[in-house]
Amino acid sequence: QVQLVESGGGLVQAGGSLSLSCAASGFNFASTAVGWYRQTPGKERERGMAAVATSGGSTNYAGFVKGRFTVSRDNAKNTVTLHMNNLEPDDTTVYYCWTYVGRDYWGQGTHVTVSS
C-alpha cells in the first residue's frame, strides 16, 4: 500500500532553514506527482498545498512560499524533499508529504516550529 514517511521537522529561528524529507513506497513513484502540504495555521482540519513536483519534473508552489522553498524529487530513491529557507514564524505548523494515487495520501506529518 501507499506509504509516505516524513522526517526532518524541528525548531528553527526566524530566518533559518530546514529540510524535510519524505520516503515513499507502494506506488510508481516516478510516474506520480508528489509534494508537500501544510496544515493551515489555526485551522486543524485544513491543509493547503505548499509545493508539488510533478512526474514530468515541473514544480508548483503556493503563493506564501515567495521563493523561499524548493521541492525536489529523487526518482531513484523514491524521495521528495522540501528545502525551506528564510523561515518565518507564520510557517509554524505541521507539514505533510502528499501524493495522489486514485485518492489523496498523506504522511503522518512533521512539526516545524519557527521562533521569532
C-alpha positions as CSV (number, residue, x, y, z in Angstrom):
1,Q,0.0,0.0,0.0
2,V,1.0,3.6,-0.4
3,Q,3.3,4.8,2.4
4,L,4.8,8.2,3.0
5,V,7.2,8.7,5.8
6,E,8.4,12.2,6.6
7,S,11.5,13.3,8.6
8,G,13.3,16.5,9.3
9,G,11.0,18.8,11.1
10,G,12.0,20.7,14.2
11,L,12.7,24.0,15.8
12,V,14.4,26.8,14.0
13,Q,14.8,30.6,14.5
14,A,13.2,33.0,12.1
15,G,15.4,33.5,9.1
16,G,16.8,30.0,9.4
17,S,16.5,26.9,7.2
18,L,15.1,23.4,7.4
19,S,14.8,20.5,5.0
20,L,12.0,18.0,5.1
21,S,12.4,14.6,3.5
22,C,9.7,12.0,2.6
23,A,10.4,8.4,1.7
24,A,7.7,6.9,-0.5
25,S,6.7,3.4,-1.3
26,G,3.8,1.3,-2.6
27,F,3.3,3.1,-5.9
28,N,5.0,4.0,-9.1
29,F,6.9,7.0,-7.7
30,A,8.5,8.2,-10.9
31,S,5.1,8.4,-12.6
32,T,3.3,10.2,-9.8
33,A,3.1,13.8,-8.6
34,V,4.4,14.1,-5.0
35,G,4.8,17.1,-2.8
36,W,4.2,18.9,0.5
37,Y,1.1,20.3,2.1
38,R,0.8,22.0,5.4
39,Q,-1.9,22.4,7.9
40,T,-3.3,25.9,7.7
41,P,-2.2,27.7,10.8
42,G,-5.1,28.0,13.2
43,K,-7.3,25.5,11.2
44,E,-6.8,22.0,12.5
45,R,-8.7,20.3,9.6
46,E,-7.5,22.3,6.7
47,R,-4.4,21.7,4.7
48,G,-3.0,23.7,1.9
49,M,-0.5,22.9,-0.8
50,A,3.0,24.2,-0.2
51,A,4.9,22.7,-3.1
52,V,4.4,19.9,-5.6
53,A,6.8,18.1,-8.0
54,T,5.0,16.6,-10.9
55,S,6.0,13.4,-12.6
56,G,7.2,15.4,-15.6
57,G,9.7,17.4,-13.5
58,S,7.8,20.7,-13.1
59,T,7.2,22.2,-9.8
60,N,4.3,24.3,-8.4
61,Y,4.4,26.5,-5.3
62,A,1.9,28.2,-3.1
63,G,1.9,31.9,-3.1
64,F,3.1,32.1,0.5
65,V,6.3,30.3,-0.4
66,K,7.5,33.5,-2.1
67,G,10.7,31.9,-3.5
68,R,11.8,30.6,-0.1
69,F,11.0,26.9,-0.6
70,T,12.4,24.4,-3.1
71,V,10.8,21.0,-3.7
72,S,12.9,18.3,-5.4
73,R,12.4,14.6,-6.1
74,D,14.8,11.7,-6.5
75,N,13.1,9.0,-8.6
76,A,16.0,6.6,-7.9
77,K,15.5,6.8,-4.2
78,N,11.7,7.4,-4.1
79,T,12.1,10.5,-2.0
80,V,10.8,14.1,-2.2
81,T,12.5,16.8,-0.3
82,L,11.4,20.3,0.7
83,H,14.1,22.8,1.4
84,M,12.9,25.8,3.3
85,N,14.9,29.0,3.6
86,N,14.2,32.3,5.3
87,L,11.6,30.7,7.5
88,E,9.1,32.9,9.2
89,P,7.0,32.4,12.4
90,D,3.9,32.0,10.2
91,D,5.5,28.9,8.7
92,T,5.0,27.2,12.1
93,T,2.6,24.3,11.5
94,V,2.5,20.6,10.6
95,Y,3.9,19.6,7.1
96,Y,2.6,16.6,5.3
97,C,4.1,14.6,2.4
98,W,1.4,14.1,-0.2
99,T,0.7,12.1,-3.3
100,Y,-2.4,11.2,-5.3
101,V,-2.9,7.6,-6.4
102,G,-6.6,7.3,-7.0
103,R,-7.1,9.5,-3.9
104,D,-5.0,11.7,-1.7
105,Y,-2.5,10.1,0.5
106,W,-0.7,11.8,3.4
107,G,2.2,11.0,5.6
108,Q,1.9,11.2,9.4
109,G,3.1,14.8,9.4
110,T,6.2,16.5,10.8
111,H,6.1,19.6,13.0
112,V,8.0,22.7,12.1
113,T,8.3,25.5,14.7
114,V,9.8,28.8,13.8
115,S,10.7,31.0,16.7
116,S,10.8,34.8,16.4
